Every structure is written in C-alpha cells, then in structure tokens.
Amino acid sequence: MSRLKKQVQDKIEAWRPRTTRLLKEFGNTKLQEITIEQAIGGARNIKSLVTDISYLDPNEGIRFRGFTIPEVLEKLPKVPGGEMPYVEGFFFFLLTGDIPSTEDVKEVAEEFKKRSAVPKYVFDILKTMPKDSHPMVMLSTAILSMQRESEFVKEYNTGKLKKNDYWSPTYEDGLNLLAKLPEIAAFIYRLKYKDGKIIASDPNLDLGGNFAHMMGIAKPYDDVARMYFILHSDHESGNVSAHTGHLVSSALSDLYYSISAMVNGLAGPLHGLANQEVLAWIQGVYKQMDGKIPTEEEMKKFVRDTLQGGQVIPGFGHAVLRKTDPRYMAQREFCLKHLPKDPLFQYVDLLFKVVPPILLEQGKAKNPWPNVDAQSGVIQWYYGLKEYDFYTVLFAVGRALGVVANIIWDRGLGYPIERPKSVTTAMLEEVAGIKS
C-alpha cells in the first residue's frame, strides 16, 4: 500500500465515528425547513449533501479543505520555475486535508506516472468517431470505454469485498483514471483540431506541464493548465457535475460510470459552457467597437445601454457568492502579469471596473461581481487555444480531481444510495392552501 493510500485509510477510519455518532445520536436534528420555492426551483439552497472536500462560502468563495484559494495557491508546493502549485500536490491535499511535503508531491506524481498509460483501444475508439463529434462526447465516451478496467468492479464481483473497504478499489480506480485524463484530453484536441498530429507524453514532466506539452502550447501555458485544473476542481457537491458524479456513484456504479456522467452534466450550457459564451460575447463587443480600446466612460455607456436594452452582461453574478469570485481574482492576477496589453483582457479589465457599480446602482443583481467564467476563456484564447468547444474538456479534467476525491470519501464513510422523495403539484397546492 502506498504512503498516500495508507494516510487516506487512517483518516477515513478516524472520521467514521463522527458520522456514525451524528446519525445515531442526532439523526432527527433538523437542518432547515424546505419551502415550495426550493422544491420547484431546482432544490436551490437545500442542505442535503455532505462533503468535507470543499465549501462555498458566500463571502470568501470556495474553500478547499478549509483554506481559501489564495491560501491554497500560497501554501502548496510549486513546480520549480513555475508560479502555480503541482496538481499532484493539490490532489493529495484534497484527499487528506494536509498540506503536502515535497516528498508527498513526488510520491503522487510517481503514482500518476505509473498509471498514466492509456489503453490503445481508447485511442482507436476516438479515431472512429464522426469528425464532428463534440469533444465532450469524445471525452465521456473515452472514460466510459475504460469501465472494463475497474478495480472496484473486479473486487465487488468476487462477493468478498466488505462495505468498509469499498473505498480502497475506488481509490485505485480514481488514481488510474485521473492519471490518464490529461493524455486523453490532449489526444482529443490534437486529433480533432490539429489534423491528428499527436504529441507523445513526456514522463519527466508534472501533470500540468505534460498536459501543456501534449497540447503543443509553450510556457507559461503549463502554469495556465495547473491553475485551471486547480480552480475548477471542486465547488461543493450541489452543482450539476459534482452532484451527478456523487449520485451515480451512490448506486455503487464504479468511477468510470460516475465520471463519464459527471462530464455529461458539465456539458450543459447552464454549467460548463459559460466560459466560452462569455468569451464569444466579449469578442462581439470588441468587434462592435471596431477593435478600439474604449475609455471607462465609453464602456460605462455601453454597459448601461446593454442593460437598458434588456440584455445581460455575462460573467457577472453568482447564485451563492456575494463578492468577486476568488477564482476570478487568481486568473486576473495571472493576466495582469502575463497579458496586460492583450486587447481582450483590456476589455475584461474595463468590465471588472465598471460593471459592478452599474449593476449595484440599477439593482440588477444581488451579486454584481465577476465570476470565474468572466475571463477564463480569454486566457485560453490568448495562448492559442481558440477552439471554444474544447474549453469544457479542460473544465472536466479539473472537476474530476474534486469529484474523485469526494467519491473516495463517500465510499469510505459508507454514504448510502441517494433517493430524495418527490411530491405532486396537487400536494404543493394543498400545502399552500390553494383550492382546486
């Protein structure tokens, strides 16, 4: 057993008494009352999921294992010569809650390298798919095709796997899959958009550096990849992608089924497509202004005219956050250092300065601040990744880190199959006192 797996085992076993006690002694304690609005409105803000991997604080943004994004980026070991932490060290942190040492990072990196070989049949399947297949369909298919490799299924089917040990082969599946995702994603990109000119993996590089290498994009895109995967890794368990992965896994479906389903949920325009939609909107504004960098006053007029015309400014506002998304700020700091003169970023910068005050004065949003999608697409475009459809694949590789960590812990703590109860519209009308 690897050192990391032993640490996860020890932490799971130490954690179990906490959840057991809560169930046995405090199981009937009420968390909240549920309203009709919440029932009809997509279960918004209903506290019915448990995760210790991340928490979305309305005022501080996402906290990974209790740490804010600035704290995470500052505390985790960084790649030599780079600005961003190792993705491998970040995954160690998600799994254990501990800040990894250099030795810890090295061990996880070695584990990923040992598990990174993608079966040839996966590439064969991708090559036979129609040329116009969406890259998210290709990614989901590639993941699902590897279900035959599941260690969980093999052990479960022996009939000897104990419930308390479900997490162990799930851990193996998780590391096996995460180790392969960067090469699968880069292969899809090169196959679909670069005439099939595949770039072989470089085992001497870390996960983020190797991904940039296989994509064929020079430094500092390796830091962009590390930053992107970390910032998009987890966002509590209630968003569509994270919840879908949790839900499918709760039926004891293996991680290949679960992460493929996660990808499918992420592909929707109300979830993972937002960054490309914001970029397209900014490019439209840029074209509308004939490529000129407007003054703040000119941008203010444009924003006011847009809002008065009944349109929205995409990339601003968030269902939970009540301040600027710290993921946005991390990307903003990177842009200010690496692409301050890029015209599209200058538009992003101006929007950052003028939109929130205008939304506040017009009462257009509870949270007028920019979210992570407001500039992530601009960064990808700047470094030559101009294929909009691929942006959500990047999101999916990052999101898999958090969902895998969550599912391992779900299995370790023995969370049951998820099965909420439904009501009819007539029942709601009866509760509301509406007579038919």
Wavefront OBJ file of the C-alpha trace (Angstrom):
o trace
v 0.000 0.000 0.000
v 1.351 3.431 -0.962
v 2.009 6.039 1.690
v -0.806 8.243 0.371
v -3.320 5.388 0.377
v -2.323 4.498 3.954
v -2.831 8.135 5.001
v -6.277 8.191 3.388
v -7.157 4.898 5.106
v -6.108 6.225 8.509
v -8.081 9.432 8.033
v -11.226 7.615 6.854
v -11.123 5.228 9.816
v -10.635 8.127 12.230
v -13.517 10.041 10.595
v -16.123 7.254 10.618
v -17.042 7.613 14.327
v -18.010 11.237 13.710
v -20.563 10.419 11.016
v -21.772 7.337 12.933
v -22.401 9.406 16.055
v -24.226 12.109 14.122
v -26.544 9.512 12.625
v -27.202 7.590 15.822
v -27.452 10.401 18.361
v -28.518 13.406 16.294
v -30.185 11.884 13.244
v -33.504 13.662 13.896
v -31.975 17.110 14.338
v -33.444 19.477 11.749
v -31.087 21.316 9.418
v -33.750 23.583 7.870
v -37.324 23.841 6.642
v -37.956 23.292 2.930
v -40.114 25.761 1.003
v -42.246 25.290 -2.086
v -39.909 27.639 -3.931
v -36.960 25.349 -3.154
v -38.864 22.235 -4.203
v -39.912 23.702 -7.564
v -36.824 25.835 -8.074
v -34.220 23.131 -8.559
v -33.594 22.267 -4.884
v -31.725 25.556 -4.574
v -30.069 26.044 -1.167
v -31.484 22.829 0.299
v -28.845 21.495 2.690
v -28.962 17.797 1.898
v -25.410 16.850 0.874
v -22.260 16.369 2.940
v -18.703 16.964 1.733
v -15.549 17.932 3.559
v -13.541 18.483 0.371
v -14.823 21.978 -0.369
v -17.332 24.534 0.852
v -18.673 27.586 -0.959
v -18.634 30.498 1.455
v -20.790 33.411 0.200
v -18.234 35.958 1.357
v -14.919 34.173 0.895
v -15.618 31.995 -2.113
v -14.700 28.361 -2.397
v -12.691 26.886 0.456
v -10.739 23.731 -0.265
v -10.374 21.710 2.941
v -10.935 24.886 4.931
v -8.403 27.012 3.038
v -9.269 29.913 0.756
v -7.971 29.919 -2.818
v -5.212 32.466 -2.074
v -4.114 30.305 0.871
v -4.103 27.152 -1.247
v -2.074 28.762 -4.032
v 0.370 30.160 -1.490
v 0.803 27.074 0.713
v 1.035 24.213 -1.774
v 4.468 23.259 -3.216
v 5.100 24.883 -6.581
v 6.651 23.430 -9.682
v 10.292 24.589 -9.972
v 10.430 27.562 -12.311
v 6.651 27.929 -12.240
v 4.158 30.114 -10.401
v 1.463 27.549 -9.738
v 1.344 24.518 -7.428
v 1.655 20.931 -8.591
v -1.728 19.469 -9.498
v -0.443 16.250 -7.917
v 0.132 18.055 -4.610
v -3.293 19.640 -4.827
v -4.916 16.217 -5.243
v -3.005 14.959 -2.192
v -4.406 17.959 -0.328
v -7.992 17.248 -1.466
v -7.719 13.627 -0.368
v -6.087 14.175 3.007
v -6.710 17.776 4.044
v -2.971 18.082 4.747
v -0.542 20.429 3.034
v 1.784 18.061 1.167
v 5.527 17.976 1.585
v 7.844 17.840 -1.414
v 8.143 14.110 -0.789
v 4.350 13.738 -0.767
v 4.096 15.516 -4.119
v 6.825 13.351 -5.593
v 5.046 10.187 -4.482
v 1.712 11.204 -6.033
v 3.486 12.260 -9.237
v 5.158 8.845 -9.415
v 1.819 7.117 -8.789
v 0.233 9.049 -11.649
v 3.125 8.269 -13.990
v 2.886 4.536 -13.212
v -0.833 4.599 -14.028
v -0.826 7.002 -16.975
v -0.661 4.575 -19.928
v -3.929 4.865 -21.865
v -5.189 1.587 -23.389
v -4.790 1.562 -27.174
v -8.464 0.721 -27.665
v -9.405 4.130 -26.212
v -7.493 5.926 -28.963
v -8.934 3.530 -31.557
v -12.475 4.342 -30.399
v -11.812 8.080 -30.564
v -10.393 7.779 -34.083
v -13.533 6.011 -35.323
v -15.941 8.630 -34.015
v -17.505 11.070 -36.503
v -15.289 14.076 -37.223
v -17.954 16.471 -35.973
v -18.351 14.715 -32.603
v -18.293 17.198 -29.751
v -15.078 16.909 -27.694
v -17.131 16.403 -24.517
v -18.891 13.425 -26.142
v -15.454 12.082 -27.063
v -14.160 12.537 -23.515
v -17.217 10.927 -21.944
v -17.005 8.005 -24.393
v -13.296 7.518 -23.743
v -13.860 7.400 -19.980
v -16.821 5.049 -20.251
v -14.925 2.720 -22.591
v -12.403 2.066 -19.809
v -15.063 0.768 -17.417
v -13.752 -2.724 -18.105
v -10.581 -1.721 -16.203
v -12.443 -1.013 -12.942
v -10.732 -2.484 -9.885
v -13.879 -1.846 -7.845
v -15.996 -3.994 -10.161
v -13.454 -6.802 -10.134
v -13.321 -6.905 -6.331
v -17.057 -6.343 -5.824
v -17.891 -9.223 -8.147
v -15.866 -11.636 -6.021
v -18.517 -11.258 -3.321
v -15.795 -10.864 -0.719
v -15.447 -7.057 -0.661
v -16.662 -5.604 2.654
v -18.602 -2.342 2.742
v -15.964 -0.601 4.851
v -13.413 -1.474 2.181
v -15.368 -0.159 -0.838
v -13.203 2.942 -0.796
v -9.962 1.012 -1.456
v -10.570 -0.239 -5.023
v -12.411 3.056 -5.661
v -9.167 4.814 -4.749
v -7.336 2.637 -7.289
v -9.895 3.457 -9.984
v -9.643 7.147 -9.122
v -5.885 7.386 -9.448
v -5.887 5.209 -12.568
v -8.449 7.448 -14.259
v -7.003 10.795 -13.172
v -3.563 9.751 -14.392
v -4.954 9.092 -17.885
v -7.293 12.077 -18.318
v -4.666 14.664 -19.399
v -3.382 12.473 -22.234
v -6.917 11.561 -23.333
v -7.926 15.239 -23.361
v -4.809 16.318 -25.259
v -5.285 13.451 -27.730
v -8.851 14.593 -28.425
v -7.612 18.141 -29.025
v -4.805 17.145 -31.392
v -6.988 14.592 -33.196
v -9.895 16.961 -33.695
v -8.219 20.314 -34.255
v -4.584 19.645 -35.263
v -5.003 17.161 -38.108
v -4.338 14.213 -35.822
v -0.728 15.235 -35.192
v -0.386 13.654 -31.758
v 2.371 14.707 -29.348
v 3.652 11.906 -27.148
v 3.607 12.189 -23.368
v 6.792 13.304 -21.593
v 7.157 11.272 -18.383
v 9.679 13.733 -16.996
v 7.079 16.465 -16.636
v 4.473 17.058 -13.946
v 0.795 16.639 -14.804
v 0.203 20.280 -15.763
v 3.480 20.597 -17.652
v 2.916 17.355 -19.517
v -0.600 18.386 -20.493
v 0.693 21.668 -21.960
v 3.424 19.709 -23.771
v 0.922 17.235 -25.279
v -1.329 20.122 -26.300
v 1.623 21.696 -28.112
v 1.415 25.032 -26.264
v 4.585 26.643 -24.906
v 5.245 28.088 -21.459
v 3.717 29.629 -19.453
v 0.702 27.597 -20.587
v 1.863 24.870 -18.220
v 1.037 27.253 -15.368
v -2.280 28.107 -17.027
v -3.128 24.390 -17.057
v -2.176 23.930 -13.400
v -4.170 26.996 -12.381
v -7.183 25.998 -14.477
v -7.335 22.430 -13.154
v -6.987 23.561 -9.540
v -9.527 26.391 -9.721
v -12.143 24.227 -11.454
v -11.610 21.101 -9.350
v -14.497 21.328 -6.907
v -17.321 23.663 -5.943
v -19.213 21.908 -3.170
v -21.312 18.887 -4.139
v -24.521 20.563 -5.281
v -23.534 21.770 -8.753
v -24.676 19.574 -11.630
v -21.345 17.915 -12.466
v -20.259 17.200 -8.887
v -23.735 16.082 -7.836
v -24.147 13.856 -10.887
v -20.869 12.100 -10.120
v -21.938 11.634 -6.487
v -25.439 10.456 -7.444
v -24.291 7.835 -9.945
v -21.598 6.626 -7.567
v -24.139 6.309 -4.745
v -25.657 3.358 -6.636
v -22.200 1.723 -6.378
v -21.535 2.399 -10.035
v -17.780 2.494 -10.485
v -15.789 5.675 -11.083
v -15.750 5.255 -14.864
v -19.543 5.361 -14.980
v -19.605 8.184 -12.429
v -17.015 10.459 -14.050
v -18.447 9.872 -17.525
v -21.810 11.000 -16.120
v -20.109 13.965 -14.466
v -18.749 15.012 -17.866
v -22.216 14.768 -19.396
v -23.647 17.051 -16.706
v -20.836 19.537 -17.163
v -21.531 19.803 -20.896
v -24.791 21.741 -20.451
v -24.959 25.437 -21.377
v -26.112 26.384 -17.874
v -22.996 24.820 -16.349
v -19.676 24.210 -18.126
v -20.255 26.213 -21.295
v -20.385 29.595 -19.597
v -16.706 30.466 -20.146
v -16.905 30.056 -23.917
v -20.158 32.014 -24.026
v -18.580 34.913 -22.116
v -15.579 34.911 -24.458
v -17.853 34.974 -27.515
v -19.743 37.918 -26.002
v -16.526 39.869 -25.284
v -15.322 39.226 -28.821
v -18.655 40.503 -30.088
v -18.255 43.698 -28.079
v -14.680 44.068 -29.366
v -15.911 43.748 -32.947
v -18.792 46.139 -32.300
v -16.260 48.734 -31.105
v -14.048 48.123 -34.168
v -11.161 46.801 -32.081
v -10.733 50.059 -30.220
v -9.937 50.008 -26.502
v -12.674 52.217 -25.042
v -12.291 54.634 -22.181
v -14.005 53.844 -18.900
v -16.742 56.333 -19.742
v -17.329 54.753 -23.132
v -17.505 51.287 -21.557
v -19.906 52.567 -18.889
v -22.203 53.905 -21.617
v -22.050 50.600 -23.478
v -22.903 48.638 -20.323
v -25.799 50.935 -19.423
v -27.176 50.766 -22.972
v -26.899 46.969 -22.914
v -28.779 46.668 -19.637
v -31.419 49.185 -20.662
v -31.933 47.137 -23.833
v -32.967 44.177 -21.699
v -29.746 42.242 -22.159
v -27.354 40.918 -19.512
v -23.609 41.252 -19.036
v -22.441 37.603 -18.981
v -19.850 36.528 -16.449
v -21.198 38.711 -13.652
v -23.221 37.431 -10.721
v -23.304 34.107 -8.900
v -26.052 32.079 -7.241
v -24.187 31.890 -3.918
v -21.214 34.270 -3.890
v -21.649 37.796 -2.596
v -18.196 39.084 -3.576
v -15.804 38.788 -6.510
v -15.107 35.129 -7.180
v -11.597 34.366 -5.816
v -11.110 32.081 -8.818
v -11.598 35.147 -10.993
v -9.084 37.105 -8.925
v -6.451 34.369 -9.226
v -6.828 34.481 -13.010
v -6.859 38.280 -13.008
v -3.517 38.395 -11.204
v -2.084 35.994 -13.770
v -3.414 38.134 -16.640
v -2.094 41.372 -15.169
v 1.350 39.782 -15.097
v 1.372 37.877 -18.386
v -1.063 39.541 -20.795
v -1.788 43.088 -19.559
v -1.711 44.542 -23.090
v -3.886 41.898 -24.706
v -6.917 43.723 -26.170
v -9.455 41.174 -24.965
v -8.045 41.227 -21.451
v -8.169 45.036 -21.522
v -11.904 44.688 -22.187
v -12.170 42.234 -19.276
v -10.263 44.685 -17.095
v -12.578 47.547 -18.018
v -15.678 45.441 -17.399
v -14.278 44.468 -13.998
v -14.024 48.151 -13.112
v -17.322 49.472 -14.475
v -19.931 46.685 -14.392
v -20.344 46.058 -10.630
v -21.087 49.700 -9.706
v -23.615 49.974 -12.533
v -25.365 46.727 -11.567
v -25.498 47.948 -7.964
v -26.951 51.333 -8.866
v -29.579 49.707 -11.095
v -30.387 46.948 -8.615
v -29.816 44.332 -11.299
v -28.119 41.664 -9.187
v -27.656 40.535 -5.600
v -24.069 39.803 -6.537
v -22.769 42.178 -9.230
v -19.210 40.832 -9.114
v -17.481 38.790 -11.832
v -17.335 35.020 -11.549
v -14.698 32.554 -12.757
v -16.142 32.439 -16.289
v -15.672 36.163 -16.871
v -12.091 35.762 -18.110
v -11.036 32.113 -18.193
v -11.856 31.843 -21.895
v -9.822 34.957 -22.662
v -6.717 33.313 -21.173
v -7.156 30.188 -23.287
v -7.663 32.283 -26.418
v -4.535 34.320 -25.741
v -2.378 31.200 -25.615
v -3.715 29.954 -28.924
v -6.427 27.584 -27.769
v -9.137 29.101 -29.915
v -11.472 26.154 -30.229
v -14.415 27.127 -27.995
v -15.854 23.629 -27.835
v -12.746 22.316 -26.120
v -12.872 24.653 -23.116
v -15.316 22.454 -21.230
v -12.941 19.486 -21.632
v -10.366 21.475 -19.652
v -13.039 22.130 -17.033
v -13.840 18.405 -16.904
v -10.232 17.348 -16.297
v -10.058 19.746 -13.365
v -13.505 18.883 -11.998
v -12.613 15.186 -11.985
v -9.985 15.871 -9.290
v -12.600 17.048 -6.818
v -15.296 14.545 -7.737
v -12.899 11.591 -7.480
v -11.722 12.777 -4.058
v -15.327 13.149 -2.919
v -16.383 9.709 -4.153
v -13.454 8.023 -2.417
v -14.566 9.639 0.843
v -18.250 8.855 0.147
v -17.316 5.185 -0.099
v -15.018 5.401 2.906
v -17.788 6.798 5.109
v -20.418 4.435 3.734
v -22.841 7.024 2.367
v -25.990 5.290 1.047
v -27.668 5.471 -2.331
v -29.272 8.872 -2.841
v -33.063 8.774 -3.034
v -34.939 12.036 -2.347
v -38.746 11.957 -2.108
v -40.972 13.653 -4.673
v -44.341 15.336 -4.256
v -47.057 16.210 -6.776
v -48.173 19.682 -7.776
v -51.543 18.957 -6.142
v -49.765 18.214 -2.857
v -47.955 21.539 -3.041
v -51.238 23.348 -3.747
v -52.766 21.662 -0.720
v -49.859 22.797 1.481
v -50.229 26.308 0.073
v -53.964 26.336 0.802
v -54.951 26.572 -2.862
v -58.368 25.078 -3.583
v -58.798 23.261 -6.887
l 1 2 3 4 5 6 7 8 9 10 11 12 13 14 15 16 17 18 19 20 21 22 23 24 25 26 27 28 29 30 31 32 33 34 35 36 37 38 39 40 41 42 43 44 45 46 47 48 49 50 51 52 53 54 55 56 57 58 59 60 61 62 63 64 65 66 67 68 69 70 71 72 73 74 75 76 77 78 79 80 81 82 83 84 85 86 87 88 89 90 91 92 93 94 95 96 97 98 99 100 101 102 103 104 105 106 107 108 109 110 111 112 113 114 115 116 117 118 119 120 121 122 123 124 125 126 127 128 129 130 131 132 133 134 135 136 137 138 139 140 141 142 143 144 145 146 147 148 149 150 151 152 153 154 155 156 157 158 159 160 161 162 163 164 165 166 167 168 169 170 171 172 173 174 175 176 177 178 179 180 181 182 183 184 185 186 187 188 189 190 191 192 193 194 195 196 197 198 199 200 201 202 203 204 205 206 207 208 209 210 211 212 213 214 215 216 217 218 219 220 221 222 223 224 225 226 227 228 229 230 231 232 233 234 235 236 237 238 239 240 241 242 243 244 245 246 247 248 249 250 251 252 253 254 255 256 257 258 259 260 261 262 263 264 265 266 267 268 269 270 271 272 273 274 275 276 277 278 279 280 281 282 283 284 285 286 287 288 289 290 291 292 293 294 295 296 297 298 299 300 301 302 303 304 305 306 307 308 309 310 311 312 313 314 315 316 317 318 319 320 321 322 323 324 325 326 327 328 329 330 331 332 333 334 335 336 337 338 339 340 341 342 343 344 345 346 347 348 349 350 351 352 353 354 355 356 357 358 359 360 361 362 363 364 365 366 367 368 369 370 371 372 373 374 375 376 377 378 379 380 381 382 383 384 385 386 387 388 389 390 391 392 393 394 395 396 397 398 399 400 401 402 403 404 405 406 407 408 409 410 411 412 413 414 415 416 417 418 419 420 421 422 423 424 425 426 427 428 429 430 431 432 433 434 435 436
